[in-house]
Amino acid sequence: MKFIGLIISALAALGVALNAAAEQPPQFNTLTITGAISSAEDAPVKVDLATLKTLPVEQIVTHNPWEEGLHTYTGFNPVDLLEQLDAEGDVLRVTAFNQYITEIPLSDFAEHKAIIAYEMDYRPITVRNKGPFIVIYDFDNNAMLRNEAYYGRSIWQIESIEVLDSGD
Amino acid sequence: MATVYPSRLQLPRSRRWLTYLMVLCAGVLAILAFMLVPLTENSMRLNARQVFESSRWNAMQLQLQSYRLMNYISDLEEADMPLNGNAYFQYDLVLSRVDLLRDGEIGNHIRSFSNGRATRLLNIIAGELELISLNLEHLENGRIDQAAIIMDRLRALDTQITDFVVIVNQGANRYVTAQREQLNLQLERLEYIGILLTLVAALLALFALKSSYDLRSLFRRNGQLEDDIRHLQKEKSDVIARIIAELKPNLITMTGWSSSALQSDDEWHRQSHLEQLSDLSGHLLTQVDSYHDLILIESGQFVPQHTEGELKSHIEYSVNAMKQQLLAQNIRLMCFFDPRLVQSFEADFKRLHEILTMLLGQLSQHCPNAAMLVHVRPSALPILETRKGELAKDTRMVQISIRDRGQGLPSNVQQGLRSNPHNPGNSIISQIHNIGVGFTLSQYLISTLGGELHFSSSTENGTEMWVDLPMKTVANVYPAKRSKVGTIAILDNQITSDDIFEIGLGDASYGIEPMTHEHLLKPEVTSGFTPYHAVLLADQRILDVEALEALLALQSHDVKLFATESIRRQHPELNISAIFTLPLTETQLEQLICA
């Protein structure tokens, strides 16, 4: 009986959790941009999901090591965002909610057509499912990207982006 | 002349093996190279699989996020209410790690760690966390008392999370160790294959080097052969030019005689020209046959054609075939046979005819106005050991001696005749250059028929040639012994005492003796005790008075006189018993004696 009760409780908790995820508070769907942004005068810029969705939409259909199967990722190219923000950098210092930090050259988005996805299979990406923002590379169509360097740059649960100018 | 033998066209055994080895090496090389593909692919896959790192990283991230959640919960105060989903957010961060460790590549990977203990632990952790979600809901609804309960539950979960991290770490270590071992093994294999590849490539390089040397020598030999072919073509054209040069005079003569015969009203002349034409055309046919035989000998396709026949008739036929040429050179040819010879032989008479006509034709060019004697007799030469097996038991060597009292052969011809035709340095074409087509053909035909050709030549004594040929006796029956009934003297200054022999005419035997004009005038010759049965006036010069008197004296002692029509006309005072024509053969002489 105790076991059945445990299962029922678990299912109930799962339902609550899923519900909670679907109704994710808006403050977690916001991307904070800092760094070499001339228009912001060193103040952080907060961009919400609705704004991000106004940017040109990019799509990548690929496999990746963290998910089973083929998925369609929809998102934007940070180059477009930085153009709107009048940012001058060439490297993005991306920080996740768990404080994991990685640096991504802007050329990855220009040349390898990487994107920052906000939808997976046409649904918003929850925090639990590594959302709300994930950097996605087209691993299926470019074998050169299938290595640790690019896996490491595929950061998820993105909290903020700092635009850096490496000076190169 | 260089000959390309079929065996030289095939690769020698060593070269064949070399080629097989090269093919084998190329095959091994291809197999080894092919083996490299899956091995390298496998090694790359092994090297690229960093999933163990991810499992370790995510396990630690799980622990870290759980501490962060605990930290967040423990710091909550009444003033923080309402939480507005912040508690759920922190909770989701923890659960996102749980999901990562349960699903995907990492989930599959850790499933085998500690016989599934890691997965079981993760399921318990996930279950516990799901239960905490109920308390979280209350907390989000403003019940701060739930914080303590959540903290207790999280503290209770901490040991299991720590165990899980330890198990994942150990499993990842074991996994990476196994992967490394496998990778090392693959690398070792790659190393062996690399060594093998190097060895095979080195071998292949050696074979290629050897082949390049062979190829170079082949090109060199090919170039040499091309030069030889060009040289041969030039020599062939030279030979054809020589053949044409030999045939042309006879053809021109024939044309001349044909025209004369057509234009002449005199029946005797016409008949005479037609006879000459017939003789000469026969001779031309023999020449053409001879050239054909020469080509057959050169190409190694010569086959003797043995037939049975009477030797005397064949030789006399050959001698008579040369009549026109001999008369043109004013050569007095006489042909005699040794009575010890059997009559019939099995031999290649067609080629014997070619040999004799060619030799007589060649010799006649060097003895104009001379006497020439053909004497056929048993040869003292043995049959060569090497030829005994090929020839039958009844084979005998027969010698045909041709002697002239001419000016002898030129030294280059003598030198060429002395050289062995089968000497590797000698070739038919070079011999033709040295001694002409006729002598070359005779030399090669005699040699090919298993015979030998010897000669002696000087300006003082003229030339003597001995042709020794093996002939098979048809019936081992020798002629019956004939009794000598007399001696026939040949009046010719060029017939010397060396030419004394006996011949058989019918049932009787006659001695043949030379008689010079000086000898004719000796009293013992013209006396009544003369031993001569007949005197044959071979010399065609006009006889002087003394000679005429001597001959008349002989005639008075019943010595018969045989002469040519020309002598008879010049000396009507002589009572010529019978007329003979040159060349004189034994058959003709027998008819003279009988007459």
Interface residues (C-beta under 8 A of the other chain):
Chain A: L6 S9 A10 A12 A13 L14 V16 A17 A20 A21 E23 Q24 P25 Q27 F28 P65 W66 E67 E68 F97 N98 Y100 T126 V127 R128 N129 K130 R146 N147 E148 Y151 Q157
Chain B: A48 Q50 V51 E53 S54 Q61 L64 Q65 R68 N84 G85 N86 Y88 F89 Y91 D92 L93 L95 S96 D99 L100 D103 G104 E105 I106 G127 E130 L131 I132 S133 L134 E137 E140
